[in-house]
Amino acid sequence: MKPSYQQLKLSATGTPLMSYWVIEHSFGFHWHYHEEYELCYVQNGAGTRLVGDSVLPFRDGDLVLLGPNLPHTWISKEYQNDAPDNMKVFVIQFKAELLAKGLAQYEELQPILLLLDAASRGIAFGEQISQTLHKSLVGLPKAQGFERLIHFLEIFNTLAQTPEKQYLASNLYSPQLGQENEKRIRAVCSHIHAHYTQPITLEEVAAIAAMNPSSFSRYFTKMIGQTFVAYLNEIRVAKACQLLIESNQLIADIVFRSGFSSFTHFNKCFLKRTQLSPRDYRKRYGQL
């Protein structure tokens, strides 16, 4: 999928480090990238997270580090209330040169620099480290000057030391950056995300892109690194994961609420993505 380039405020002002809250009723599909590193901490919220060719559910406590120019978006679940703060996300953004120059010569910082190198694929951290860093993360905006830099380094030193990491985008993922064809692929992906719980055919989305099905199939795979069918199945599995965690609905009902028409096909796709059966996934991550 062709992401849009986003120029952040720190790019325009020359500030090497920014931290702020994003508080919204919900997050829509906004596939984008930028030159800066980004650490996202979801204090409140749930939905589907897309990073590169990774499609996974997220919930309260989600903590993800993104490298420069890595396409991403967070899409919240459908909230039935009018609350303006269903999604409460804390964001740290910084330029590569913040650590790449004078500080890089110190041996003590090598684990942090290695972590930043690995962030080219995106890294998700476990709930335990998220809870450990909660006060440090939300306290960063209050720090000033030298204290702010020390605070920042302490956060990233903790992240670098933790073994609880999940790499997101695949090794083979290579983002297709630039503005060309952005309108076309955005229309296609917006349609998929709006209608994935219903039957969607290759011919249907190819028509939105004004292409024949075979050409569109090659185009889609090139843009996002996986086939249209694989992408659609991952979005549906992510929805199923969310329902398994947040509700006590029967698994048979979740199959169809997430867009699958076959229980057998659902089980196959779910096991491939999570390495767990739906029942075992609910036992491990759910509230039941």
C-alpha positions as a Python dict, from the first residue, in 0.01 Angstrom:
ca = {
    (1, 'M'): (0, 0, 0),
    (2, 'K'): (138, 340, -91),
    (3, 'P'): (163, 547, 229),
    (4, 'S'): (160, 924, 244),
    (5, 'Y'): (461, 1118, 368),
    (6, 'Q'): (401, 1314, 687),
    (7, 'Q'): (621, 1605, 788),
    (8, 'L'): (627, 1626, 1165),
    (9, 'K'): (648, 1949, 1364),
    (10, 'L'): (999, 1873, 1481),
    (11, 'S'): (1111, 1849, 1117),
    (12, 'A'): (990, 2202, 1057),
    (13, 'T'): (1123, 2352, 1380),
    (14, 'G'): (1454, 2167, 1405),
    (15, 'T'): (1364, 2029, 1749),
    (16, 'P'): (1532, 1685, 1783),
    (17, 'L'): (1280, 1546, 2034),
    (18, 'M'): (905, 1586, 2088),
    (19, 'S'): (655, 1416, 2319),
    (20, 'Y'): (280, 1473, 2335),
    (21, 'W'): (-63, 1316, 2390),
    (22, 'V'): (-307, 1229, 2112),
    (23, 'I'): (-660, 1208, 2255),
    (24, 'E'): (-948, 1127, 2018),
    (25, 'H'): (-1285, 954, 2010),
    (26, 'S'): (-1148, 708, 1752),
    (27, 'F'): (-868, 656, 1499),
    (28, 'G'): (-945, 601, 1131),
    (29, 'F'): (-731, 453, 857),
    (30, 'H'): (-432, 685, 798),
    (31, 'W'): (-146, 499, 630),
    (32, 'H'): (163, 722, 652),
    (33, 'Y'): (535, 742, 724),
    (34, 'H'): (791, 1000, 833),
    (35, 'E'): (1166, 1041, 868),
    (36, 'E'): (1169, 1039, 1248),
    (37, 'Y'): (1168, 754, 1498),
    (38, 'E'): (843, 716, 1689),
    (39, 'L'): (750, 544, 2016),
    (40, 'C'): (373, 500, 2065),
    (41, 'Y'): (219, 408, 2399),
    (42, 'V'): (-155, 338, 2400),
    (43, 'Q'): (-278, 416, 2751),
    (44, 'N'): (-641, 365, 2646),
    (45, 'G'): (-772, 213, 2326),
    (46, 'A'): (-813, -101, 2119),
    (47, 'G'): (-833, -196, 1753),
    (48, 'T'): (-601, -303, 1474),
    (49, 'R'): (-240, -195, 1426),
    (50, 'L'): (-72, -198, 1083),
    (51, 'V'): (308, -166, 1065),
    (52, 'G'): (468, -250, 732),
    (53, 'D'): (318, -584, 629),
    (54, 'S'): (214, -668, 987),
    (55, 'V'): (-156, -661, 1081),
    (56, 'L'): (-220, -725, 1453),
    (57, 'P'): (-469, -625, 1722),
    (58, 'F'): (-375, -372, 1989),
    (59, 'R'): (-525, -282, 2327),
    (60, 'D'): (-450, -84, 2643),
    (61, 'G'): (-77, -85, 2716),
    (62, 'D'): (36, -132, 2355),
    (63, 'L'): (393, -2, 2319),
    (64, 'V'): (560, 10, 1977),
    (65, 'L'): (883, 159, 1842),
    (66, 'L'): (891, 257, 1473),
    (67, 'G'): (1198, 330, 1264),
    (68, 'P'): (1223, 608, 1003),
    (69, 'N'): (1011, 576, 687),
    (70, 'L'): (822, 269, 813),
    (71, 'P'): (455, 296, 705),
    (72, 'H'): (203, 252, 985),
    (73, 'T'): (-145, 325, 1112),
    (74, 'W'): (-355, 247, 1420),
    (75, 'I'): (-728, 187, 1355),
    (76, 'S'): (-950, 189, 1662),
    (77, 'K'): (-1242, -43, 1715),
    (78, 'E'): (-1594, 87, 1657),
    (79, 'Y'): (-1691, 273, 1974),
    (80, 'Q'): (-2062, 298, 2049),
    (81, 'N'): (-2028, 597, 2282),
    (82, 'D'): (-1960, 970, 2233),
    (83, 'A'): (-1661, 988, 2468),
    (84, 'P'): (-1390, 1218, 2330),
    (85, 'D'): (-1108, 1017, 2491),
    (86, 'N'): (-1165, 654, 2391),
    (87, 'M'): (-821, 669, 2232),
    (88, 'K'): (-549, 813, 2453),
    (89, 'V'): (-201, 766, 2306),
    (90, 'F'): (132, 909, 2419),
    (91, 'V'): (386, 968, 2141),
    (92, 'I'): (761, 1034, 2144),
    (93, 'Q'): (920, 1140, 1815),
    (94, 'F'): (1286, 1214, 1758),
    (95, 'K'): (1540, 1254, 1481),
    (96, 'A'): (1811, 999, 1411),
    (97, 'E'): (2084, 1256, 1470),
    (98, 'L'): (1978, 1288, 1835),
    (99, 'L'): (2196, 984, 1910),
    (100, 'A'): (2390, 935, 1589),
    (101, 'K'): (2656, 1199, 1647),
    (102, 'G'): (2852, 1267, 1966),
    (103, 'L'): (2664, 1028, 2194),
    (104, 'A'): (2716, 731, 1960),
    (105, 'Q'): (3081, 701, 2058),
    (106, 'Y'): (2994, 588, 2411),
    (107, 'E'): (2998, 212, 2463),
    (108, 'E'): (2722, 242, 2721),
    (109, 'L'): (2480, 355, 2448),
    (110, 'Q'): (2547, 70, 2206),
    (111, 'P'): (2242, -134, 2320),
    (112, 'I'): (2020, 167, 2246),
    (113, 'L'): (2175, 217, 1902),
    (114, 'L'): (2124, -153, 1822),
    (115, 'L'): (1761, -119, 1929),
    (116, 'L'): (1713, 175, 1693),
    (117, 'D'): (1866, -21, 1406),
    (118, 'A'): (1618, -304, 1468),
    (119, 'A'): (1329, -54, 1473),
    (120, 'S'): (1336, -47, 1092),
    (121, 'R'): (1089, -339, 1115),
    (122, 'G'): (892, -198, 1406),
    (123, 'I'): (913, -348, 1755),
    (124, 'A'): (625, -423, 1994),
    (125, 'F'): (706, -456, 2364),
    (126, 'G'): (518, -668, 2616),
    (127, 'E'): (267, -546, 2872),
    (128, 'Q'): (511, -585, 3160),
    (129, 'I'): (763, -337, 3018),
    (130, 'S'): (474, -108, 2923),
    (131, 'Q'): (356, -99, 3285),
    (132, 'T'): (712, -51, 3410),
    (133, 'L'): (768, 253, 3189),
    (134, 'H'): (424, 412, 3228),
    (135, 'K'): (528, 686, 3475),
    (136, 'S'): (852, 758, 3289),
    (137, 'L'): (675, 791, 2956),
    (138, 'V'): (396, 1022, 3065),
    (139, 'G'): (640, 1225, 3276),
    (140, 'L'): (871, 1306, 2985),
    (141, 'P'): (689, 1626, 2871),
    (142, 'K'): (740, 1778, 3217),
    (143, 'A'): (1119, 1738, 3200),
    (144, 'Q'): (1325, 2026, 3062),
    (145, 'G'): (1672, 2068, 2911),
    (146, 'F'): (1940, 1822, 3019),
    (147, 'E'): (1698, 1642, 3249),
    (148, 'R'): (1476, 1569, 2949),
    (149, 'L'): (1760, 1403, 2759),
    (150, 'I'): (1856, 1190, 3060),
    (151, 'H'): (1492, 1090, 3104),
    (152, 'F'): (1475, 994, 2735),
    (153, 'L'): (1792, 783, 2755),
    (154, 'E'): (1666, 599, 3063),
    (155, 'I'): (1347, 503, 2880),
    (156, 'F'): (1533, 371, 2579),
    (157, 'N'): (1796, 197, 2786),
    (158, 'T'): (1515, 3, 2957),
    (159, 'L'): (1364, -86, 2619),
    (160, 'A'): (1702, -198, 2487),
    (161, 'Q'): (1759, -430, 2784),
    (162, 'T'): (1424, -608, 2778),
    (163, 'P'): (1406, -948, 2604),
    (164, 'E'): (1028, -907, 2563),
    (165, 'K'): (1025, -785, 2202),
    (166, 'Q'): (820, -875, 1896),
    (167, 'Y'): (944, -766, 1553),
    (168, 'L'): (655, -659, 1334),
    (169, 'A'): (727, -614, 962),
    (170, 'S'): (881, -917, 793),
    (171, 'N'): (1248, -933, 692),
    (172, 'L'): (1151, -911, 325),
    (173, 'Y'): (923, -610, 362),
    (174, 'S'): (1032, -315, 148),
    (175, 'P'): (799, -13, 165),
    (176, 'Q'): (690, 155, -157),
    (177, 'L'): (728, 521, -62),
    (178, 'G'): (620, 831, -248),
    (179, 'Q'): (306, 1019, -349),
    (180, 'E'): (236, 844, -681),
    (181, 'N'): (-86, 639, -686),
    (182, 'E'): (-161, 737, -325),
    (183, 'K'): (-523, 827, -402),
    (184, 'R'): (-587, 492, -572),
    (185, 'I'): (-447, 267, -303),
    (186, 'R'): (-601, 474, -24),
    (187, 'A'): (-945, 430, -181),
    (188, 'V'): (-892, 54, -205),
    (189, 'C'): (-770, 13, 153),
    (190, 'S'): (-1040, 239, 295),
    (191, 'H'): (-1299, 19, 124),
    (192, 'I'): (-1140, -299, 262),
    (193, 'H'): (-1133, -165, 617),
    (194, 'A'): (-1492, -44, 595),
    (195, 'H'): (-1629, -373, 458),
    (196, 'Y'): (-1398, -655, 570),
    (197, 'T'): (-1678, -818, 775),
    (198, 'Q'): (-1867, -869, 448),
    (199, 'P'): (-1769, -1073, 140),
    (200, 'I'): (-1515, -876, -69),
    (201, 'T'): (-1395, -1005, -406),
    (202, 'L'): (-1079, -929, -598),
    (203, 'E'): (-1294, -801, -885),
    (204, 'E'): (-1468, -558, -648),
    (205, 'V'): (-1152, -390, -522),
    (206, 'A'): (-989, -400, -866),
    (207, 'A'): (-1282, -198, -998),
    (208, 'I'): (-1225, 67, -729),
    (209, 'A'): (-864, 93, -849),
    (210, 'A'): (-985, 107, -1213),
    (211, 'M'): (-770, -196, -1299),
    (212, 'N'): (-836, -546, -1424),
    (213, 'P'): (-814, -816, -1153),
    (214, 'S'): (-484, -971, -1262),
    (215, 'S'): (-306, -634, -1290),
    (216, 'F'): (-452, -521, -959),
    (217, 'S'): (-339, -841, -787),
    (218, 'R'): (24, -778, -889),
    (219, 'Y'): (-6, -408, -802),
    (220, 'F'): (-148, -474, -455),
    (221, 'T'): (119, -733, -372),
    (222, 'K'): (392, -494, -479),
    (223, 'M'): (250, -209, -271),
    (224, 'I'): (205, -388, 62),
    (225, 'G'): (420, -699, 40),
    (226, 'Q'): (139, -958, 49),
    (227, 'T'): (-156, -1064, -162),
    (228, 'F'): (-499, -905, -135),
    (229, 'V'): (-643, -1228, 10),
    (230, 'A'): (-366, -1260, 272),
    (231, 'Y'): (-411, -895, 371),
    (232, 'L'): (-789, -933, 404),
    (233, 'N'): (-751, -1249, 613),
    (234, 'E'): (-506, -1076, 849),
    (235, 'I'): (-747, -790, 908),
    (236, 'R'): (-1022, -1040, 986),
    (237, 'V'): (-798, -1238, 1221),
    (238, 'A'): (-707, -914, 1402),
    (239, 'K'): (-1078, -843, 1451),
    (240, 'A'): (-1131, -1197, 1582),
    (241, 'C'): (-844, -1152, 1830),
    (242, 'Q'): (-1005, -833, 1959),
    (243, 'L'): (-1341, -1005, 2007),
    (244, 'L'): (-1182, -1303, 2181),
    (245, 'I'): (-1007, -1073, 2427),
    (246, 'E'): (-1285, -824, 2494),
    (247, 'S'): (-1601, -1036, 2486),
    (248, 'N'): (-1744, -1369, 2594),
    (249, 'Q'): (-1908, -1435, 2259),
    (250, 'L'): (-1906, -1789, 2129),
    (251, 'I'): (-1614, -1860, 1897),
    (252, 'A'): (-1860, -1975, 1631),
    (253, 'D'): (-2022, -1629, 1639),
    (254, 'I'): (-1685, -1453, 1630),
    (255, 'V'): (-1594, -1640, 1312),
    (256, 'F'): (-1875, -1475, 1120),
    (257, 'R'): (-1856, -1137, 1298),
    (258, 'S'): (-1495, -1104, 1183),
    (259, 'G'): (-1584, -1173, 821),
    (260, 'F'): (-1502, -1542, 774),
    (261, 'S'): (-1760, -1764, 608),
    (262, 'S'): (-1596, -2096, 698),
    (263, 'F'): (-1499, -2220, 1044),
    (264, 'T'): (-1228, -2439, 891),
    (265, 'H'): (-1076, -2151, 697),
    (266, 'F'): (-1093, -1929, 1005),
    (267, 'N'): (-906, -2183, 1219),
    (268, 'K'): (-637, -2222, 953),
    (269, 'C'): (-581, -1846, 917),
    (270, 'F'): (-596, -1787, 1292),
    (271, 'L'): (-340, -2056, 1372),
    (272, 'K'): (-106, -1931, 1100),
    (273, 'R'): (-110, -1574, 1237),
    (274, 'T'): (-113, -1636, 1614),
    (275, 'Q'): (37, -1986, 1650),
    (276, 'L'): (-257, -2059, 1883),
    (277, 'S'): (-607, -2195, 1851),
    (278, 'P'): (-886, -1940, 1917),
    (279, 'R'): (-967, -2115, 2247),
    (280, 'D'): (-602, -2108, 2363),
    (281, 'Y'): (-569, -1745, 2253),
    (282, 'R'): (-867, -1648, 2466),
    (283, 'K'): (-728, -1838, 2766),
    (284, 'R'): (-391, -1663, 2735),
    (285, 'Y'): (-501, -1307, 2659),
    (286, 'G'): (-873, -1282, 2734),
    (287, 'Q'): (-1063, -1176, 3040),
    (288, 'L'): (-1249, -1507, 3087),
}
